[in-house]
Structures are given as C-alpha cells and as structure tokens.
Amino acid sequence: MSVRDYGLAAPHGPNMDTERHVATEDIHGMSPQEASVFQSILKPDDIYDENGQYWADMPLMKRLRFVNGVDAAEAKKELTSIGRMIKADPLSPVHYYIRNMVIPGAGLLLEGYVLFSIGNVKPLFQSTFVRCWQTPGKKNPHPICNLTWIYAVDYLEICGIIVGQILVGIIGDWIGRRWGLIQDATVMFIGLIMLTASWGVTQNGWVICYVWSLFFYGIGVGGEYPMTATSGMENAVGSGKVSTRDDRLHRGRKVTSAFLMQGWGQFFNQVILILLLLIFHHGSGNPPYSKLSAQWTYRISFAIPAVGTLWLIYYRTYKMRAASKQLATAKRKSNVTGYDKKALAYTFTYFGPRLFATAGAWYANDIFFYGNKIFQNNFIDIITPSNTSVMVGWLYNLINVGVSLVGYYLASFLIDNKFYGRKWMMIVGFMLDFILFIIPGFQFEYYQSKPHIKAFQAMYFLSSFFNQFGPNSVTFIVAAEVFPTPIRATAHGFSAACGKLGALTAAVAYNYISNQTKFYLVPWFGLAGALITLVFLPDTTGLDLKEQERRWQFIRAGRDNDYHGIAIHPQHLSLWERMRGVSKNYNPALDYQQKLDELRDEWVGRQSRKAEEKDQEEMEDDEYSSHVSNYFERTHGGNGDGFGVNEKKVSEEESA
C-alpha cells in the first residue's frame, strides 16, 4: 500500500512525552517528527486516540467521549466550511450538494421515477381502459385482454431487475465499474424509448409490448444497484483512494445520499403525473378520463426521464473515466486479469455467512417494501368509500413519499454514528415494522372500522418511515461494504437480486390471498430480517475499508491467520464470526509493525523503480515524503527491517 492509500489525516503534533510514544515505542531510531507522521498515516486521529488506541478498544465512557469529540469537531468543521461557502457564494452549497450527492445518485433518481411510475399509472389505465386493465368481474364482465399479461406487468418488471442485478454485477467486477455504469444508462434509455412508444394493433398487443419494454428497462434498473453502490463507495469520480478521513467518517452518508435519490425520483414522478393529468384532462382530476388524456399523460411521463438518462450516458462516458480505478488497482495487486474466479471462491469460503445476511435481509425487506402498499389501498377505501378518482390515491402516495424521504435523510445523517450505525439501524427498523404490521394483523376489523382508521393510517406512514430509516437504506450499502473490492459488485448484485425475489414473492402472493392474510404473513419477515442481521451481519460502521482490503490480501496469500488488524476486531465482526473465533488473531501491536513494514516494502520497491526511471512522480507530491523517506533510508537494512504481506513473518514471540 502507498502512503496515499492510507490517506493523510492531520497529525497529532509532536508527542509531548519524548521518552515514550505508545504507538511507536518498539520502532527503533524514529524521531518525534517521524513518529508523528507515521502515527497520522497508520493511526489516523479520527479512529485512534493520542496513545494509538483504536476507538472500539476503549472503555465505554472513554469511547463515548472520543467518538462524540471527533463527531463534534467534524460537525464544527463542516458548518464552518458551509458558512464560508455561503459567504463567498450563497448558491455554492447547492452546487456542492448536486455535484456530490445528486449526480452520483442520478441513475437511481431516474430509475426510482420510472420504476414506481408503473404502479402509479396502473390505476389510470384501470379507470380508462376498463375492459383491458380491470380484473374480470362486475366492473369488467367481458375482458378483452389476457389477465396473465396484466399480472405480468408486475412479474416481468421484477424479473428484468433480477437479471440486471446479477448480470451487471458480474460485468462490473469483470470489465469494470465504468462500463457497467454506461451500459446501465444505455439500456435504461432504450427501455424508456420503448415504453414511450409502446402500442399494438389491439389493446392486448399494447399490454404485451408494454410488458416486454418494462422487462428490458428493468435490466438497466437492476444494474444500477451494484454499480451505484460500489462506484460511490470507491470514490469513483475522485482519486480512487482506498481510504481518506472523509471516507472513514462519512462513507455511509455518501452512499445513502446517492441512494435516497430513488425517493426523490418517486416524488417527482408523482408530482409530474398529477400535473400532466390536470393539463390533459382540462384542469380536472376527476373521472371519467378520456383515452387521449391517459395516453398523453403516461407517454410524456416516460419521455421526460429519457432526456435525463441520455445526459447520464454522456456524463458517465466522459466524466467518470476513473470509475474502475480502484478495481484495477486491486486486480493488479492480485495479478488478476478479467473476472477474479478465485475471489469468488474465497468469498463463499470466508464470507458465506455475510452473503447469507445481505441476501436474506434484503429478501425480507422487499417483502415489507411491497407490504407497505397494502396499507394504502385499505385505508383509502374506508376513508373515501365512494371514491373513483385516481387523484386521491396519488395524493396519499405523495404524502407517503414525503414521509419516506424524511426516513431516507435521517438514515443518511445517522448511518455513520458509531453508537447506532448500520447494524442497529437495520435491526430497529425491522423490529418496528414487525410491530407496526402485527398490531393491525391481529386486530384487523378494529382498525378497519371508521372510528379507528386514522390510527391505521398513522401506522401506514410510520411503517414507511422506518422502512427507509432502517433496512431499505442499510441493505444497499452493507451489501457492498462487507465484501472485498474484486467481488463487491457481484456480491451486491446477488444480494439485490435476492431482494427482488422477495418483491416477486409479494407480487405473486398478494394476488391470491386476502388482505387479512397479508397482514398475518408480512410481519414475520421483519422478525426474520432482524434475527438474520443480528447473527450474521458484521457492523462496518467506523471501519476503515482499507483494512478490509489488507485482510483480503492475506487471505489470497493463504495467510489469513497472520492478519492482526481492525477488520477482525470483534466490533466489526458478526456474532457468528465471533463465535467461530475469527477475532482471535486481533493484535494492535503486531498490526502496527506489519503496516509499517508493508509501507517500507512499497518504499523499497518504489526506490527500485525510480532507479530504473519507471516511476519518477509517485511520492514527489506527498508532504510527508521527506520524513517517510528519511526514516526508511536511515533504517533500510538495519533494525527497522520487517516483514510484508509477501515476506516470511517472524513469530509473535520474536515480535514481543
């Protein structure tokens, strides 16, 4: 690893006790200035204290003071920075937010817009094209469309997403993140053109064309999940560093801020549909709706995101050239070209329970995500028993999306908090959704009565809030975080595909069971999701992901027991991994010596390349290079020599 791989945090300053420096007392011949530099590189002050103690190793009260102190200092720094930005240019914070949050999540914004549009336009179709879209019965005694194809609107859309999640996940790890991102945008653009232009000689032919257009578009949507998560996490647009201070403190916020654009996509879609129907239906949202107004409304609603998706193709092609940099670096270190099949095999060997956790939790979450919709249909029918307008459902859905956005943003603010973070946010969200579904499930008639329908409605909004401020936001990030770079997109795609199997399960089952049965069935997936998370999911909150990559290098070298770093700290392992003794080799002192020697190995290699005039620039721009170089030059070949990940390790007894 290079100095830049570790990231350069602000140094602590010289150690006041020059006779003893805890973190470096076993390093011979190191000056106080050099000790300070190495401390800031190898033990950054946002996760280690002045004595080199890791935050998760501290006693509870000391840990509380340290974490709160770091968070308070970071918040003060950010607020000061925002104040300076506003003073220089009042709109500069908005530009910053768009550049760092909106653009990375633009694909999810567009797919959220279209994906949830399918459910939003269906009531309009049912009200306008009654003989085709309405379920056969009293309202539609003589259907002209095949009911199988009407149901396929839900099924094939989800199937396309599953195909995209798995296929593009593999492509992202094989060819690279950039080409996966470009392919997603291209497929979505073509799919939107197909949706906008879909029609047929008969209404049934139109439905068939519409369904297959959704399937094709779904492939692009599915690919957005692994590609956005992995590229956002690896800081694709930036330098491609494994870790920086900002990454350690705000990695979760960065990724969830991109993910929450999906919520804004839902919001904009609902607003635009309402406005379009008012425009083309003579300023009224009340039925009956003409076929012409319905056609204009739905086709223009699909044409609008097509323009945005075309821009996304341009942006990813010309502005995200470094998107695959981190993956390429990881493959180069492992001497791998193409798809890393060895990494895939090791993933099942070493991270199988993690894959079960991310896939299983996502499956349970998507059952809930679809289950939330059954609340809406029930209370709208009771509150407005004679309603026939699609506007009522759309307006209630708009309120629900607004509540969801609050959950998205709160998740973004708290997901990096070391005392709550990913794991507890997910468990609490699952459990509260379980409670909010189980209560009306066993008191269904009570909450269905008009005097108590408001309580039913409140539980609907709360279930939506805790789904976003919980498993829906967390599954997106942890499915990438808990796996190493070479296999990250594949693992994320597989987990997301299992989630969509949950959505498919719900879509199929809900067509054949009563509302009462739905409320009996759904809650238990929340309980199952909470238990899976508790037992099998590690907590990566506060973990420097460069340590995940270091551990991976030891695993690939067949020396996983020689890794002693924080990636196997009990704080960052699942209950299952702790029970299996994965944390037994954690040793901060040995780990510090290893990291120093790995840094030395790279420095020696760099000097050799410089001598051959192959690498003249790599450390010249590093402000600490003089201290690092001086120490390694002075100790090279002497007492300071150690072992790297590819050299023979001295025994722990000799190190002690």
Secondary structure, 3 states (H helix, E strand, C coil): CCHHHHCCCCCCCCCCCCCCCHHHCCCCCCCHHHHHHHHHHHCCCCCECCCCCEHHHCCHHHHHHHHHHHHHHHHHHHHHHHHHHHHHCCCHHHHHHHHHHHCCCHHHHHHHHHHHHHHHHHHHHHHHCHHHHCCCCCCCCCCCCCHHHHHHHHHHHHHHHHHHHHHHHHHHHHCCHHHHHHHHHHHHHHHHHHHHHCCCCCHHHHHHHHHHHHHHHHHHHHHHHHHHHHHHHCCCCCCCCCCCHHHHHHHHHHHHHHHCHHHHHHHHHHHHHHHHHHHHCCCCCCCCCCHHHHHHHHHHHHHHHHHHHHHHHHHHHHCCCCCCHHHHHHHHHCCCCCCCHHHHHHHHHHHHHHHHHHHHHHHHHHHHHHHHHHHHHHHHHHHCCCCCCHHHHHHHHHHHHHHHHHHHHHHHHHCCCCCCHHHHHHHHHHHHHHHHHHHHHHCHHHHHCHHHHHHHHHHHHHHHHHHHHHHHHHHHHHHHHCCCHHHHHHHHHHHHHHHHHHHHHHHHHCCCCCHHHHHHHCHHHHHHHHHHHHHHCCCCCCCCHHHHHHHHHHHHCCCHHHCCCHHHCHHHCCHHHHHCCHHHHCCHHHHHHHHHHHHHHHHHHHHHHHHCCCCCCCCCCCCCHHHHHHHHHHHCCCCCCCCCCCCCCCCHHHHC
